[in-house]
């Protein structure tokens, strides 16, 4: 059953006290970093300068602040990253490190430049879509409603955690993120994408046919009836 926590946004959490923030973002005792259940080999990007760089955003936690590897958009400031999981998960929050360059040292004869930490290539917005096995493309995003539409925090130069509405992310097999609206307007760059949540027991595909015995002879397939008739004799008339 959805709770009030399921509808919390990054703004709600930022306004809470530190102790409340810890309880909100921690969630259940089984909440973990979901790096180990990401299908990294099948991560891909759309409108990315080097297609293989999409995988470089999926890093272990201890490398989350690294800026050595990154993914950058190609012809404009929109970038799609599709991330599948090896089993179903419940996502509670998304970690993001945008393309913010290092803060330059202050000039010897004046104050440091204001706003330098933001970076021209850092996107301002990310739309998140779940359970789309082949991701999304730019031709359909205007007709698709994302599970969450997030305004990224201004001036964030380190990895930032964005809580999501857990009710919409309770059974996730893949997550597609559309980054856009960089200050540069021509390119955007991301260094890290991560998730916090819970592993779920793999569920059965709803399209899989279940082999359930029929309640009566009229409901059973003909070939199953023939098999049963050959192996036993009905005693009830």
C-alpha positions as a printed NumPy array, in Angstrom:
array([[  0.   ,   0.   ,   0.   ],
       [  1.447,   3.425,  -0.928],
       [  2.409,   5.646,   1.992],
       [  3.055,   9.351,   2.391],
       [  6.754,   8.542,   2.002],
       [  6.068,   7.175,  -1.477],
       [  5.155,  10.671,  -2.718],
       [  8.154,  12.508,  -1.274],
       [ 10.328,  14.534,  -3.618],
       [ 13.865,  15.898,  -3.315],
       [ 12.406,  19.224,  -2.202],
       [ 10.443,  17.567,   0.624],
       [ 13.501,  15.706,   1.861],
       [ 15.759,  18.768,   1.665],
       [ 13.345,  20.634,   3.948],
       [ 13.334,  17.88 ,   6.576],
       [ 15.638,  17.674,   9.591],
       [ 18.791,  15.514,   9.283],
       [ 17.32 ,  12.74 ,  11.432],
       [ 14.129,  12.664,   9.364],
       [ 16.13 ,  12.705,   6.146],
       [ 18.06 ,   9.654,   7.295],
       [ 14.873,   7.718,   8.033],
       [ 13.245,   8.765,   4.75 ],
       [ 16.139,   7.869,   2.495],
       [ 17.163,   4.719,   4.339],
       [ 13.76 ,   3.082,   4.06 ],
       [ 13.622,  -0.585,   5.   ],
       [ 16.527,  -2.462,   6.573],
       [ 17.197,  -4.219,   3.27 ],
       [ 17.849,  -0.944,   1.435],
       [ 21.167,  -1.215,  -0.412],
       [ 23.182,   0.282,  -3.219],
       [ 21.846,  -1.479,  -6.331],
       [ 25.114,  -1.454,  -8.299],
       [ 25.425,  -5.253,  -8.035],
       [ 22.081,  -5.9  ,  -9.777],
       [ 22.583,  -3.529, -12.708],
       [ 23.019,  -5.354, -16.018],
       [ 25.999,  -3.183, -16.951],
       [ 26.774,  -5.055, -20.178],
       [ 23.393,  -4.027, -21.596],
       [ 23.413,  -0.371, -20.537],
       [ 23.169,   1.863, -23.597],
       [ 22.707,   5.502, -24.54 ],
       [ 20.961,   7.563, -27.215],
       [ 22.556,  10.721, -28.657],
       [ 25.863,   9.927, -26.999],
       [ 29.198,  10.947, -28.488],
       [ 30.799,   7.549, -27.832],
       [ 28.141,   4.815, -27.469],
       [ 30.306,   2.685, -25.177],
       [ 30.556,   5.563, -22.692],
       [ 27.018,   4.915, -21.444],
       [ 28.412,   2.053, -19.355],
       [ 31.017,   4.355, -17.807],
       [ 28.317,   6.055, -15.715],
       [ 27.727,   2.801, -13.82 ],
       [ 30.555,   2.802, -11.287],
       [ 31.15 ,   1.211,  -7.886],
       [ 30.279,   3.454,  -4.966],
       [ 33.899,   4.256,  -4.115],
       [ 34.386,   5.678,  -7.648],
       [ 31.236,   7.797,  -7.641],
       [ 33.087,  11.141,  -7.51 ],
       [ 35.568,  10.234, -10.247],
       [ 35.561,  12.494, -13.302],
       [ 37.951,  10.399, -15.4  ],
       [ 35.144,   8.621, -17.271],
       [ 31.857,  10.167, -18.347],
       [ 29.137,  10.209, -21.001],
       [ 28.476,  13.264, -23.144],
       [ 25.683,  14.091, -25.566],
       [ 26.352,  14.375, -29.28 ],
       [ 24.312,  16.877, -31.316],
       [ 22.401,  18.773, -28.596],
       [ 21.934,  18.915, -24.814],
       [ 19.655,  15.859, -24.537],
       [ 21.052,  12.512, -23.455],
       [ 19.234,   9.217, -22.837],
       [ 20.726,   6.453, -20.683],
       [ 18.927,   3.082, -20.45 ],
       [ 19.807,   0.904, -17.451],
       [ 18.403,  -2.649, -17.101],
       [ 18.58 ,  -4.764, -13.941],
       [ 19.258,  -8.48 , -13.678],
       [ 16.22 ,  -8.87 , -11.404],
       [ 13.332,  -6.743, -10.236],
       [ 14.147,  -4.019,  -7.726],
       [ 12.372,  -1.361,  -5.713],
       [ 14.083,   1.996,  -6.223],
       [ 14.019,   4.503,  -3.375],
       [ 16.449,   7.096,  -4.675],
       [ 18.704,   7.935,  -7.623],
       [ 22.258,   9.243,  -7.281],
       [ 23.542,  11.626,  -9.948],
       [ 26.775,  13.475, -10.617],
       [ 26.325,  16.01 , -13.438],
       [ 29.002,  17.443, -15.712],
       [ 30.327,  20.095, -13.391],
       [ 33.975,  21.065, -13.905],
       [ 36.28 ,  21.696, -10.916],
       [ 35.934,  25.074,  -9.239],
       [ 38.772,  27.288, -10.506],
       [ 41.047,  28.849,  -7.881],
       [ 40.253,  32.469,  -6.99 ],
       [ 42.231,  35.101,  -8.876],
       [ 45.037,  36.694,  -6.847],
       [ 43.421,  40.13 ,  -6.968],
       [ 39.72 ,  39.32 ,  -6.573],
       [ 36.998,  36.912,  -5.366],
       [ 36.277,  33.583,  -7.019],
       [ 33.805,  33.617,  -9.889],
       [ 30.273,  33.062,  -8.62 ],
       [ 28.438,  30.01 ,  -9.96 ],
       [ 31.584,  28.391, -11.345],
       [ 30.683,  25.058,  -9.736],
       [ 27.579,  24.621, -11.844],
       [ 29.296,  24.054, -15.163],
       [ 27.896,  24.707, -18.597],
       [ 27.474,  21.008, -19.469],
       [ 25.471,  19.988, -16.384],
       [ 21.819,  19.196, -17.201],
       [ 19.093,  20.951, -15.223],
       [ 16.453,  18.264, -15.684],
       [ 16.053,  14.484, -15.787],
       [ 12.913,  12.549, -16.715],
       [ 12.79 ,   8.971, -15.457],
       [ 10.882,   6.134, -17.163],
       [ 10.657,   2.579, -15.84 ],
       [ 10.019,  -0.85 , -17.339],
       [ 10.552,   0.03 , -20.979],
       [ 12.728,  -2.901, -22.166],
       [ 14.026,  -1.042, -25.224],
       [ 14.265,   2.357, -23.561],
       [ 12.726,   5.477, -25.073],
       [ 13.635,   7.598, -28.079],
       [ 13.297,  11.291, -28.756],
       [ 10.392,  10.76 , -31.133],
       [  8.101,   9.493, -28.365],
       [  9.099,  11.372, -25.214],
       [  6.554,  14.14 , -25.797],
       [  3.774,  11.542, -25.639],
       [  5.133,   9.611, -22.648],
       [  4.573,  10.577, -19.041],
       [  7.668,   9.87 , -16.935],
       [  7.386,   8.164, -13.586],
       [  9.304,  11.125, -12.19 ],
       [ 10.413,  14.505, -13.547],
       [ 13.268,  15.922, -11.489],
       [ 14.821,  19.386, -11.453],
       [ 18.48 ,  18.886, -10.583],
       [ 19.874,  20.927,  -7.743],
       [ 21.666,  24.102,  -8.807],
       [ 25.387,  24.155,  -8.132],
       [ 25.639,  20.458,  -7.272],
       [ 29.243,  19.439,  -7.967],
       [ 29.219,  16.208,  -5.939],
       [ 27.019,  13.132,  -6.168],
       [ 23.519,  14.127,  -5.066],
       [ 20.725,  11.818,  -3.925],
       [ 17.235,  12.347,  -5.367],
       [ 14.459,  10.397,  -3.595],
       [ 11.72 ,   9.061,  -5.879],
       [  8.059,   8.219,  -5.384],
       [  8.498,   4.641,  -4.266],
       [  4.973,   3.607,  -5.311],
       [  5.934,   4.271,  -8.947],
       [  9.266,   2.451,  -8.597],
       [  8.155,  -0.617,  -6.611],
       [  8.772,  -3.281,  -9.284],
       [ 11.42 ,  -2.081, -11.712],
       [ 13.196,  -4.192, -14.315],
       [ 14.756,  -1.266, -16.21 ],
       [ 15.165,   2.476, -15.798],
       [ 15.596,   5.025, -18.587],
       [ 16.821,   8.542, -17.822],
       [ 16.487,  11.515, -20.172],
       [ 18.846,  14.357, -19.237],
       [ 18.297,  17.788, -20.773],
       [ 18.384,  21.575, -20.435],
       [ 22.046,  22.212, -19.807],
       [ 23.299,  25.746, -19.345],
       [ 25.408,  25.305, -22.459],
       [ 22.336,  24.392, -24.522],
       [ 24.382,  22.367, -27.007],
       [ 25.789,  19.495, -24.942],
       [ 25.326,  17.832, -21.575],
       [ 27.602,  15.549, -19.587],
       [ 27.092,  13.038, -16.783],
       [ 29.722,  11.347, -14.617],
       [ 27.724,   8.955, -12.441],
       [ 24.319,   7.301, -12.118],
       [ 23.457,   5.033,  -9.191],
       [ 20.436,   3.712,  -7.34 ],
       [ 19.461,   2.877,  -3.776],
       [ 16.647,   0.477,  -3.006],
       [ 15.825,  -3.159,  -2.46 ],
       [ 16.228,  -6.337,  -4.426],
       [ 12.964,  -8.11 ,  -5.154],
       [ 12.435, -11.806,  -5.747],
       [ 12.292, -12.306,  -9.512],
       [  8.629, -12.237, -10.557],
       [  6.987, -14.379, -13.196],
       [  6.386, -12.753, -16.546],
       [  2.664, -11.894, -16.654],
       [  2.567, -13.156, -20.254],
       [  3.892, -16.587, -19.287],
       [  1.261, -19.339, -19.53 ],
       [  0.687, -21.042, -16.215],
       [  0.099, -24.796, -16.113],
       [ -2.771, -24.832, -13.603],
       [ -5.147, -27.834, -13.414],
       [ -8.627, -26.94 , -14.609],
       [-11.425, -26.754, -12.065],
       [-13.577, -29.086, -14.142],
       [-13.503, -31.069, -17.361],
       [-15.161, -28.334, -19.414],
       [-12.334, -25.882, -18.6  ],
       [ -9.445, -28.224, -19.399],
       [ -7.658, -28.36 , -22.772],
       [ -8.692, -31.289, -24.954],
       [ -5.222, -32.843, -25.044],
       [ -4.958, -32.736, -21.249],
       [ -8.313, -34.516, -20.924],
       [ -7.179, -37.222, -23.311],
       [ -4.016, -37.764, -21.292],
       [ -5.906, -38.044, -18.024],
       [ -8.476, -40.415, -19.52 ],
       [ -5.748, -42.749, -20.667],
       [ -4.168, -42.94 , -17.202],
       [ -7.165, -43.28 , -14.889],
       [-10.806, -44.267, -14.779],
       [-13.463, -41.863, -13.569],
       [-15.341, -43.256, -10.57 ],
       [-17.792, -40.397, -10.121],
       [-20.73 , -40.386, -12.529]])
